[in-house]
Amino acid sequence: MRDLQKGHLHHSGDQEARRFRANLIERCRGLAIEDVFNGREVRCSGGRCYVIDHRSPIFLAVRDRERAAAAILGDLSLIQGIGPTTRQRLEERGYRTVPDLLGHPRYHQDASRLLDLVARGETRELVNWIERRHRQSDPLLLEASRFHAPEDFLFLDIETLGLSSRPIILIGLGRAERGSIVVRQHLVRSIKEETAALTAILPDLEAERAALVTFNGRAFDLPYIRDRLARHGVPATLDLPHFDVLRFARRCWGGRLPSCRLGSLETAVLHITRTDDLPSAMVPEFYETYMRTGNPGPLIPIVEHNRQDIISLARLFALLRGDDRTAATREAPTPEMGDEMGEIKPQS
């Protein structure tokens, strides 16, 4: 139903959003979810939920273990007890890399442990090590991410009915695949399907080589998922490497932009201007309208908003790593509901 997006919702307030919602309800009257989205029902250990897939082009560089290792092992300050002054003194004595410290009477043990982690490509432990010695926005973390192949990264974003202890209604996961990002969205058609959506993503999050990429996910998405899993009695570890793009974005652009909110970065860095985008604060109201009426129209902007968040997240991650330097300069298409995204069925 590609013409459903012709409502003109911008960021001008709740009244316009509600007019847009009324328009969607009218256009989707008498339709089911299956009539609106090109998705499918899936069954998992937690029950059933509805899955929508979408593919969008992106470039992520291939795994580069040598580059990652060189960056990490070239930073003497990763060793406990080595600050700027000590580092300078060590370099003057010929200790320029971590392997050089294997012969040092004080630092050889830590150097040996770090070398072992690098040799094994233990990204989770390397990320923890780097974060103990540097800020969580340090570019060295992005270099450590190069131990991973593009398909290892999971770009995660969730939509919820509130900011705390309310159900998750949509879980989006993006994965790189042959020059594209494939976004799979698990839509909760009723609150009882939340368990199914959560258990459906666990195999991805618990995969051996998985690495998580989020936007403020350390503070929100991942703790929220852990909380909801616990409430449903679903055991999960979720102890995977985590790269929070918000932190890197603040370090890179915070001094030049008035805001590092995702929407601001889309406009200033990716040159994307969303049309008909639903403010996050109104997601609960739109979903509750769907629940009350059974009309799938209010779900459309929720699905589109979540999907574009994931696509923009992946592009920012690629840009921050230096994988796709054209992303900040080329003209980007303006995402419109049901048009650029492509999951809404044409109306017959």
VENPE-V774181 format. One line per field, one symbol per residue. burial: b if it has 24 or more other ideal C-beta (glycine too) atoms within 12 Angstrom, else e. Layout:
burial=???
This chain:
burial=beebbebebeeeeeeebeebbebbbebbeebebebbbbbeebeeebbbbbbbbbbbbbbbbebbbebbbebbbbbbbbbeebeeeebeebeeeebebbbebeebeebeebbeebbebbeebbbbbbbebbbebbebbbbbbbbbbbbbbbbbbbbbbbbbbeeeeebbbbbbbbbbbeeebbbbbbbbbebebbbbbbbbbbebbeeebbbbbbbbbbebbbebbbbbbeebebebebebbbbbbbbbbbbbbeeeeeebbbbbbbbbbbebebbbbbbbebbbbbbebbbeeebbbbbbbbbbbbbbbbbbbbbbbbbbbbbbeebbeeebeebbbbbbbbbbbeee
